[in-house]
């Protein structure tokens, strides 16, 4: 899964594995904030492709939370916003 997340980003972006199987993607300089949505959709598509393990197809899903900043928010604040968005999206 991590390889697929990395493949969905640019070389200048940072991908890290967080707690509970979550991945954090920090996008470098954005000239257009909509690029974050493009990356999120790329991640969803890449991860949706079945994985094979011991001859069994595994289907993985992903939820993506996006938080942007003009430079005034801390990394912790951005993570909190992104996590809140992911959790709100999971509630029916």
Rosetta constraint file for C-alpha pairs under 8 A:
AtomPair CA 1 CA 5 HARMONIC 6.29 0.50
AtomPair CA 1 CA 47 HARMONIC 6.35 0.50
AtomPair CA 2 CA 6 HARMONIC 6.15 0.50
AtomPair CA 2 CA 17 HARMONIC 7.76 0.50
AtomPair CA 2 CA 23 HARMONIC 7.68 0.50
AtomPair CA 3 CA 7 HARMONIC 6.13 0.50
AtomPair CA 4 CA 8 HARMONIC 6.45 0.50
AtomPair CA 4 CA 43 HARMONIC 7.15 0.50
AtomPair CA 4 CA 46 HARMONIC 5.74 0.50
AtomPair CA 4 CA 47 HARMONIC 6.13 0.50
AtomPair CA 5 CA 9 HARMONIC 7.06 0.50
AtomPair CA 5 CA 15 HARMONIC 7.61 0.50
AtomPair CA 5 CA 43 HARMONIC 5.54 0.50
AtomPair CA 5 CA 46 HARMONIC 7.19 0.50
AtomPair CA 5 CA 47 HARMONIC 7.16 0.50
AtomPair CA 6 CA 10 HARMONIC 7.96 0.50
AtomPair CA 6 CA 15 HARMONIC 6.36 0.50
AtomPair CA 8 CA 39 HARMONIC 6.30 0.50
AtomPair CA 8 CA 42 HARMONIC 5.52 0.50
AtomPair CA 8 CA 43 HARMONIC 5.44 0.50
AtomPair CA 8 CA 46 HARMONIC 7.17 0.50
AtomPair CA 9 CA 13 HARMONIC 6.27 0.50
AtomPair CA 9 CA 27 HARMONIC 7.98 0.50
AtomPair CA 9 CA 39 HARMONIC 6.42 0.50
AtomPair CA 12 CA 27 HARMONIC 7.54 0.50
AtomPair CA 12 CA 28 HARMONIC 6.12 0.50
AtomPair CA 13 CA 25 HARMONIC 7.06 0.50
AtomPair CA 13 CA 26 HARMONIC 5.75 0.50
AtomPair CA 13 CA 27 HARMONIC 4.71 0.50
AtomPair CA 13 CA 28 HARMONIC 5.28 0.50
AtomPair CA 14 CA 24 HARMONIC 7.91 0.50
AtomPair CA 14 CA 25 HARMONIC 5.60 0.50
AtomPair CA 14 CA 26 HARMONIC 4.98 0.50
AtomPair CA 14 CA 27 HARMONIC 6.52 0.50
AtomPair CA 14 CA 28 HARMONIC 7.74 0.50
AtomPair CA 15 CA 23 HARMONIC 6.83 0.50
AtomPair CA 15 CA 24 HARMONIC 5.67 0.50
AtomPair CA 15 CA 25 HARMONIC 4.54 0.50
AtomPair CA 15 CA 26 HARMONIC 6.46 0.50
AtomPair CA 16 CA 23 HARMONIC 5.64 0.50
AtomPair CA 16 CA 24 HARMONIC 5.17 0.50
AtomPair CA 16 CA 25 HARMONIC 6.56 0.50
AtomPair CA 17 CA 21 HARMONIC 6.83 0.50
AtomPair CA 17 CA 22 HARMONIC 5.99 0.50
AtomPair CA 17 CA 23 HARMONIC 4.49 0.50
AtomPair CA 17 CA 24 HARMONIC 6.21 0.50
AtomPair CA 18 CA 22 HARMONIC 4.95 0.50
AtomPair CA 18 CA 23 HARMONIC 5.33 0.50
AtomPair CA 18 CA 24 HARMONIC 6.39 0.50
AtomPair CA 27 CA 36 HARMONIC 7.53 0.50
AtomPair CA 30 CA 35 HARMONIC 7.10 0.50
AtomPair CA 33 CA 37 HARMONIC 7.87 0.50
AtomPair CA 33 CA 68 HARMONIC 7.53 0.50
AtomPair CA 34 CA 38 HARMONIC 6.71 0.50
AtomPair CA 35 CA 39 HARMONIC 6.27 0.50
AtomPair CA 36 CA 40 HARMONIC 6.17 0.50
AtomPair CA 36 CA 66 HARMONIC 7.06 0.50
AtomPair CA 37 CA 41 HARMONIC 6.18 0.50
AtomPair CA 37 CA 66 HARMONIC 7.72 0.50
AtomPair CA 38 CA 42 HARMONIC 6.18 0.50
AtomPair CA 39 CA 43 HARMONIC 6.14 0.50
AtomPair CA 40 CA 44 HARMONIC 6.26 0.50
AtomPair CA 40 CA 64 HARMONIC 6.32 0.50
AtomPair CA 40 CA 66 HARMONIC 7.97 0.50
AtomPair CA 41 CA 45 HARMONIC 6.19 0.50
AtomPair CA 42 CA 46 HARMONIC 6.07 0.50
AtomPair CA 43 CA 47 HARMONIC 6.01 0.50
AtomPair CA 44 CA 48 HARMONIC 6.02 0.50
AtomPair CA 44 CA 61 HARMONIC 7.44 0.50
AtomPair CA 44 CA 62 HARMONIC 6.14 0.50
AtomPair CA 44 CA 63 HARMONIC 7.69 0.50
AtomPair CA 44 CA 64 HARMONIC 7.98 0.50
AtomPair CA 45 CA 49 HARMONIC 6.84 0.50
AtomPair CA 47 CA 60 HARMONIC 6.35 0.50
AtomPair CA 47 CA 61 HARMONIC 6.63 0.50
AtomPair CA 47 CA 62 HARMONIC 7.06 0.50
AtomPair CA 48 CA 59 HARMONIC 6.63 0.50
AtomPair CA 48 CA 60 HARMONIC 5.88 0.50
AtomPair CA 48 CA 61 HARMONIC 5.97 0.50
AtomPair CA 48 CA 62 HARMONIC 7.85 0.50
AtomPair CA 49 CA 59 HARMONIC 7.15 0.50
AtomPair CA 49 CA 60 HARMONIC 7.82 0.50
AtomPair CA 50 CA 57 HARMONIC 5.87 0.50
AtomPair CA 50 CA 58 HARMONIC 5.43 0.50
AtomPair CA 50 CA 59 HARMONIC 4.94 0.50
AtomPair CA 50 CA 60 HARMONIC 7.08 0.50
AtomPair CA 51 CA 57 HARMONIC 5.58 0.50
AtomPair CA 51 CA 58 HARMONIC 4.93 0.50
AtomPair CA 51 CA 59 HARMONIC 6.47 0.50
AtomPair CA 51 CA 60 HARMONIC 7.85 0.50
AtomPair CA 52 CA 56 HARMONIC 5.37 0.50
AtomPair CA 52 CA 57 HARMONIC 4.60 0.50
AtomPair CA 52 CA 58 HARMONIC 5.93 0.50
AtomPair CA 53 CA 57 HARMONIC 6.61 0.50
AtomPair CA 53 CA 58 HARMONIC 7.20 0.50
AtomPair CA 63 CA 86 HARMONIC 6.10 0.50
AtomPair CA 63 CA 89 HARMONIC 7.85 0.50
AtomPair CA 63 CA 90 HARMONIC 7.98 0.50
AtomPair CA 64 CA 82 HARMONIC 7.87 0.50
AtomPair CA 64 CA 86 HARMONIC 5.96 0.50
AtomPair CA 65 CA 81 HARMONIC 7.85 0.50
AtomPair CA 65 CA 82 HARMONIC 4.40 0.50
AtomPair CA 65 CA 83 HARMONIC 6.23 0.50
AtomPair CA 65 CA 84 HARMONIC 7.69 0.50
AtomPair CA 65 CA 85 HARMONIC 5.20 0.50
AtomPair CA 65 CA 86 HARMONIC 4.86 0.50
AtomPair CA 66 CA 81 HARMONIC 7.83 0.50
AtomPair CA 66 CA 82 HARMONIC 5.22 0.50
AtomPair CA 66 CA 85 HARMONIC 7.39 0.50
AtomPair CA 67 CA 78 HARMONIC 5.69 0.50
AtomPair CA 67 CA 79 HARMONIC 7.51 0.50
AtomPair CA 67 CA 81 HARMONIC 6.08 0.50
AtomPair CA 67 CA 82 HARMONIC 5.26 0.50
AtomPair CA 68 CA 78 HARMONIC 7.10 0.50
AtomPair CA 69 CA 73 HARMONIC 5.98 0.50
AtomPair CA 69 CA 78 HARMONIC 7.60 0.50
AtomPair CA 73 CA 77 HARMONIC 6.04 0.50
AtomPair CA 73 CA 78 HARMONIC 6.53 0.50
AtomPair CA 74 CA 78 HARMONIC 6.33 0.50
AtomPair CA 75 CA 79 HARMONIC 6.16 0.50
AtomPair CA 76 CA 80 HARMONIC 6.20 0.50
AtomPair CA 77 CA 81 HARMONIC 6.33 0.50
AtomPair CA 78 CA 82 HARMONIC 6.18 0.50
AtomPair CA 79 CA 83 HARMONIC 6.02 0.50
AtomPair CA 80 CA 84 HARMONIC 6.08 0.50
AtomPair CA 81 CA 85 HARMONIC 6.26 0.50
AtomPair CA 82 CA 86 HARMONIC 6.32 0.50
AtomPair CA 83 CA 87 HARMONIC 6.16 0.50
AtomPair CA 84 CA 88 HARMONIC 6.01 0.50
AtomPair CA 85 CA 89 HARMONIC 6.13 0.50
AtomPair CA 86 CA 90 HARMONIC 6.44 0.50
AtomPair CA 87 CA 91 HARMONIC 6.69 0.50
